[in-house]
Amino acid sequence: MSRPVPGSGDGRPTSSSSSVPERQGGGIADFLAPLGGFGVTFATMFRKVLTEEYPEVKRPTEARYHGRHQLNRHPDGLEKCIGCELCAWACPADAILVEGASNDDTPIAEGGTGRFSPGERFGRVYQINYLRCIFCGLCIEACPTRALTMTNVYELADNNRGDLIFTKDQLLAPVQEGMLPSPHPMVDGMEERDYYLGKVTGSTREQEAWAHDHADEVASLESNRR
Amino acid sequence: MGIEEKLPAGFLLSTIEGLAGYMRKSSMWPATFGLACCAIEMMAVGTPDYDIARFGMERFSATPRQADLMIVAGRVSQKMAPVVRQVYDQMPNPKWVISMGVCASSGGMFNNYAIVQGVDHIIPVDIYLPGCPPRPEMLLNAIITLHEQIQAMPLGVNREEAARVAEAAALAATPTHAMKGLLA
């Protein structure tokens, strides 16, 4: 055993196994020790900053992130939602409210209520209460027409409960190039299934002419819709 | 509070309002009030990755008497409700409340007898933050929204006027039990 015995020898400080706290080095080393500590601080100044500069620089979320919802449209602008309420049934938090209504092809001037989606029904009322929604995505899985999807938008804080119930006009996808805002008739010669087979690629000239001719009627319809 | 409460309405008061709002919003101290899983995200906001200290919130205060922001992070059970209220009452004025996550804001998916259906049944809430749980950026966004609210906070006679207007509006509003909306 080469281990030194504490207290033995010529009275010099003994090494590690001593019960007395050991002091390495002399006066100069003691003096410089705090500087060594600051060295760590100083070196950190040159390291890459991890902090996310949130309001100025936003780190993008994953593409699959569950953000707020969006109600999609067909390429000609008709809504994909058919008012089936499967999303509302699937919702574990009861955050979704849907009220369906029938599409109506009778002219609006004769008391028709307009066509909002291809096929029979559309979602007349669509509300999501974001103070109940837990962003689980079960509604998206339940949706039979891919009408409801989730975006990556997450900035939803507000100062009252009422404004966090999003209505259909807030949830509907914006009208994009080649689309016409609903209501308007379906593409001529197409039936409901053709919309789902991808045969409709955008609004037609007939639809645009219809929308142009019936703008006033549609506007009057919008006002008494809610 | 101080002399600013005695100032007459005018440019002097509005200047002090702006200054006080700036001071208040940039020196808030949150009280630690984690109740459930949202607290994990709230703690994440305190880490260097998100660094809540950038907004003047140097630390989470362990005593409510040194805090002026309460982040209710998680579901509030009926049993916890009086505790939440007491912690709120112990905080000195001016004080603010962020209701973090859907459970604190409305009960969320726990629509049952054990959970308070929104912490605003117990304490006044300034910011509601959806999410289950909200990601740290969402909490930072809520804090920034609250900052804007604090910056615009009136003082003195202006505050009394604002309080009168708010009270009149609240008295004129439809009471919650009489609301016939589609979603509650």
HADDOCK unambig.tbl for C-alpha pairs under 7 A between the chains (distance, minus, plus):
assign (segid A and resid 50 and name CA) (segid B and resid 48 and name CA) 6.96 0.50 0.50
assign (segid A and resid 50 and name CA) (segid B and resid 49 and name CA) 5.64 0.50 0.50
assign (segid A and resid 51 and name CA) (segid B and resid 48 and name CA) 5.64 0.50 0.50
assign (segid A and resid 51 and name CA) (segid B and resid 49 and name CA) 4.31 0.50 0.50
assign (segid A and resid 51 and name CA) (segid B and resid 50 and name CA) 5.37 0.50 0.50
assign (segid A and resid 51 and name CA) (segid B and resid 51 and name CA) 6.46 0.50 0.50
assign (segid A and resid 52 and name CA) (segid B and resid 49 and name CA) 5.98 0.50 0.50
assign (segid A and resid 52 and name CA) (segid B and resid 50 and name CA) 5.43 0.50 0.50
assign (segid A and resid 54 and name CA) (segid B and resid 137 and name CA) 6.69 0.50 0.50
assign (segid A and resid 92 and name CA) (segid B and resid 109 and name CA) 6.46 0.50 0.50
assign (segid A and resid 93 and name CA) (segid B and resid 108 and name CA) 6.29 0.50 0.50
assign (segid A and resid 93 and name CA) (segid B and resid 109 and name CA) 4.00 0.50 0.50
assign (segid A and resid 97 and name CA) (segid B and resid 183 and name CA) 6.95 0.50 0.50
assign (segid A and resid 130 and name CA) (segid B and resid 130 and name CA) 5.88 0.50 0.50
assign (segid A and resid 131 and name CA) (segid B and resid 102 and name CA) 4.85 0.50 0.50
assign (segid A and resid 131 and name CA) (segid B and resid 105 and name CA) 6.09 0.50 0.50
assign (segid A and resid 131 and name CA) (segid B and resid 106 and name CA) 5.78 0.50 0.50
assign (segid A and resid 131 and name CA) (segid B and resid 108 and name CA) 6.41 0.50 0.50
assign (segid A and resid 131 and name CA) (segid B and resid 130 and name CA) 5.32 0.50 0.50
assign (segid A and resid 132 and name CA) (segid B and resid 102 and name CA) 5.56 0.50 0.50
assign (segid A and resid 132 and name CA) (segid B and resid 106 and name CA) 6.43 0.50 0.50
assign (segid A and resid 132 and name CA) (segid B and resid 108 and name CA) 4.23 0.50 0.50
assign (segid A and resid 132 and name CA) (segid B and resid 109 and name CA) 6.21 0.50 0.50
assign (segid A and resid 133 and name CA) (segid B and resid 108 and name CA) 6.84 0.50 0.50
assign (segid A and resid 134 and name CA) (segid B and resid 131 and name CA) 5.91 0.50 0.50
assign (segid A and resid 134 and name CA) (segid B and resid 132 and name CA) 4.89 0.50 0.50
assign (segid A and resid 135 and name CA) (segid B and resid 131 and name CA) 6.88 0.50 0.50
assign (segid A and resid 135 and name CA) (segid B and resid 132 and name CA) 6.79 0.50 0.50
assign (segid A and resid 154 and name CA) (segid B and resid 138 and name CA) 6.47 0.50 0.50
assign (segid A and resid 155 and name CA) (segid B and resid 138 and name CA) 5.81 0.50 0.50
assign (segid A and resid 155 and name CA) (segid B and resid 141 and name CA) 6.47 0.50 0.50
assign (segid A and resid 156 and name CA) (segid B and resid 129 and name CA) 6.74 0.50 0.50
assign (segid A and resid 156 and name CA) (segid B and resid 130 and name CA) 6.54 0.50 0.50
assign (segid A and resid 157 and name CA) (segid B and resid 127 and name CA) 6.64 0.50 0.50
assign (segid A and resid 157 and name CA) (segid B and resid 128 and name CA) 5.72 0.50 0.50
assign (segid A and resid 157 and name CA) (segid B and resid 129 and name CA) 4.56 0.50 0.50
assign (segid A and resid 157 and name CA) (segid B and resid 130 and name CA) 6.53 0.50 0.50
assign (segid A and resid 157 and name CA) (segid B and resid 141 and name CA) 6.96 0.50 0.50
assign (segid A and resid 157 and name CA) (segid B and resid 142 and name CA) 5.29 0.50 0.50
assign (segid A and resid 158 and name CA) (segid B and resid 127 and name CA) 5.62 0.50 0.50
assign (segid A and resid 158 and name CA) (segid B and resid 128 and name CA) 5.46 0.50 0.50
assign (segid A and resid 158 and name CA) (segid B and resid 129 and name CA) 6.74 0.50 0.50
assign (segid A and resid 159 and name CA) (segid B and resid 126 and name CA) 5.57 0.50 0.50
assign (segid A and resid 159 and name CA) (segid B and resid 127 and name CA) 4.36 0.50 0.50
assign (segid A and resid 159 and name CA) (segid B and resid 128 and name CA) 5.66 0.50 0.50
assign (segid A and resid 160 and name CA) (segid B and resid 128 and name CA) 6.59 0.50 0.50
